[in-house]
Amino acid sequence: MPRPMKWRRVCCLPDSIRYGPLDGTADESDVVQMSVDEYETIRLIDAEGYTQEECSEHMNVSRSTIQSIYDSARKKLADSLVYGKVLWIE
């Protein structure tokens, strides 16, 4: 039986949930979906300057969990920026 998922603390939801190319030619295959947990991790570490340990304490999860969430979020951001895909935060 899998371990139950811990509730994660998220400060606030983003004002805008869609980011991407301005030309509006993106279709369904050009969409990258980012979770709110990934958004919060990027916000805390990159925008607020938290360490991974401080971020893990703030979100009430382990540091290794934050590290995997952060790695996933960075890959999604890079995919969106490099290949011009729309980024949805859900």
Secondary structure by P-SEA (a helix, b strand, c coil): ccccccbbbbccccccccccccccccccccbbbbcaaaaaaaaacccccccaaaaaaaacccaaaaaaaaaaaaaaaaaaaaabbbbbcc
